[in-house]
Amino acid sequence: MAKINKDPITQLQVESETEFREALTALEQKGTLQQLPQLITFYLQLPIGFKRTAMHAFLASIIKKGIREAWMELLKNTIKEEEKHPIINILWNTRIDFSPYLVEFVRWAVEGDYQTTLECLTVMEQMAGPFGEELLLEAQCLLQERRNSHTESPQKRALLEDIASVLKNFESDDELPLD
């Protein structure tokens, strides 16, 4: 049985599946947004398996006030590409609307590898808007610069075209509906 006095993040490192679940429950009840970077570091080090799946589900289920901003701060401070796309995958699973951060997701998509681009696209597809003209224009300019460079693989170029379509849909969504 898990010790009640123990730090829940330390408890996550146990072998027992039961104790691991108890630690997640303790974090759910008493965890803070300040623990998010530690939790992500722990998550990224986990091998594929039960613990990683459970941590992914737990991280995606956090609904505390300020979580969207905490996620964005964490992502902005993540330098390694191989860490960015698993984090963005968690964000996609949160179902939180990241519309105010459209430009950041486009930037990460154009600068990142194929997997990061794919994860950013999935988050962008969930954005609800509305988007201001300035925000859309900045996102489109970032995307257009990369699309014109012709240095991407055909697979990534296809994703960038999908992002261009998403941005075009955002633009048309902000117009008055035709009846």
C-alpha positions in Angstrom: 0.0 0.0 0.0 1.3 3.5 -0.8 2.5 5.7 2.0 0.3 8.7 2.6 3.1 11.0 3.6 5.2 10.3 0.5 5.4 12.8 -2.4 3.0 11.5 -5.1 5.5 12.1 -7.8 8.0 9.9 -6.0 5.3 7.3 -5.5 4.8 7.1 -9.3 8.2 5.4 -9.5 7.0 2.2 -7.7 6.8 -1.1 -9.4 3.3 -2.0 -8.1 0.4 -1.1 -10.4 -1.8 -0.6 -7.4 0.6 1.9 -5.8 1.0 3.6 -9.1 -2.7 4.1 -9.4 -2.9 5.3 -5.8 -0.2 7.9 -6.6 -2.2 9.1 -9.6 -5.3 9.4 -7.5 -3.3 11.4 -4.9 -2.0 13.7 -7.6 -5.5 14.1 -9.0 -6.8 15.2 -5.6 -3.8 17.3 -4.3 -1.6 17.9 -7.3 -0.7 21.4 -8.5 0.0 22.9 -11.9 3.6 23.6 -10.6 4.1 19.8 -10.7 3.4 19.6 -14.5 7.0 19.9 -15.6 8.0 17.1 -13.3 5.1 14.9 -14.4 6.0 15.4 -18.0 9.7 14.6 -17.4 8.6 11.4 -15.7 6.1 10.6 -18.5 8.7 11.1 -21.2 11.1 8.6 -19.5 8.5 5.8 -19.2 8.7 2.9 -21.7 5.6 2.0 -23.7 3.3 0.1 -21.4 0.7 0.4 -18.6 2.4 3.3 -16.7 2.9 5.4 -19.8 -0.7 4.8 -21.0 -2.0 5.7 -17.5 0.2 8.8 -17.3 -1.0 9.9 -20.7 -4.6 9.5 -19.7 -4.0 11.3 -16.4 -2.2 14.2 -18.0 -4.9 14.6 -20.6 -7.6 14.7 -17.9 -6.2 17.6 -15.9 -8.9 20.3 -15.8 -7.6 22.7 -13.2 -7.9 26.5 -13.8 -4.9 27.7 -15.7 -4.0 24.3 -17.3 -4.1 25.7 -20.9 -1.5 28.3 -20.0 0.6 25.9 -18.0 0.7 23.5 -21.0 1.7 26.3 -23.3 4.4 27.5 -21.0 5.7 24.0 -20.8 5.8 23.6 -24.5 7.4 27.0 -25.1 10.2 25.8 -22.7 10.6 22.4 -24.4 13.6 22.5 -26.7 14.0 18.9 -27.8 11.9 18.0 -30.8 11.5 14.4 -29.6 9.8 15.8 -26.4 7.5 18.2 -28.2 5.4 15.9 -30.2 4.4 13.6 -27.2 3.4 16.7 -25.3 1.4 18.0 -28.2 -0.3 14.6 -28.5 -1.4 14.9 -24.9 -2.8 18.4 -25.6 -4.8 16.9 -28.5 -6.3 14.4 -26.1 -7.2 17.1 -23.5 -9.9 18.5 -25.8 -8.9 22.0 -24.5 -9.4 24.8 -27.1 -5.9 26.2 -27.9 -7.3 28.8 -30.4 -5.4 31.7 -28.8 -2.2 29.9 -29.6 -2.8 29.3 -33.3 0.4 31.0 -34.4 2.6 29.0 -31.9 1.1 25.7 -33.2 1.8 26.8 -36.8 5.3 27.8 -35.9 6.0 24.4 -34.2 4.4 22.6 -37.2 6.6 24.3 -39.8 9.8 24.1 -37.7 9.3 20.6 -36.3 9.7 17.1 -37.8 6.9 15.2 -39.4 5.5 13.8 -36.1 5.4 17.3 -34.5 3.7 18.7 -37.6 1.1 15.9 -37.5 0.4 16.5 -33.8 0.1 20.3 -34.3 -2.4 19.7 -37.1 -4.6 17.5 -34.9 -4.6 20.3 -32.2 -5.4 22.9 -34.9 -8.3 20.9 -36.3 -9.9 21.1 -32.9 -9.6 24.9 -32.5 -12.9 26.7 -32.3 -11.9 30.3 -32.9 -13.0 32.9 -33.7 -9.7 34.0 -35.1 -8.8 37.6 -35.7 -7.6 38.6 -39.1 -4.2 39.5 -37.7 -3.7 36.1 -36.1 -4.8 34.3 -39.2 -2.5 36.4 -41.4 0.5 35.8 -39.2 -0.2 32.0 -39.2 -0.6 32.0 -43.0 2.6 34.0 -43.5 4.6 31.5 -41.3 3.2 28.6 -43.2 3.7 30.2 -46.6 7.4 30.8 -45.9 8.0 27.1 -45.2 5.8 25.9 -48.1 7.9 28.0 -50.5 11.2 26.7 -49.2 10.8 23.2 -50.9 13.1 21.6 -48.4 10.4 19.4 -46.8 9.7 15.7 -47.5 6.7 15.0 -49.6 4.9 13.6 -46.5 5.5 16.8 -44.5 4.6 19.0 -47.4 1.2 17.1 -47.5 0.7 18.0 -43.9 1.6 21.6 -44.5 -1.0 21.7 -47.2 -3.5 20.2 -44.8 -2.6 23.0 -42.3 -3.2 25.6 -45.1 -6.7 24.1 -45.6 -7.4 24.3 -41.9 -6.3 28.0 -41.9 -8.5 28.7 -45.0 -11.4 27.1 -43.2 -10.8 29.3 -40.1 -10.8 32.3 -42.4 -14.1 31.3 -44.0 -15.6 30.4 -40.6 -15.1 34.0 -39.5 -17.2 35.3 -42.4 -21.0 35.6 -42.2 -22.8 32.3 -43.0 -24.6 32.1 -46.4 -28.2 30.9 -46.1 
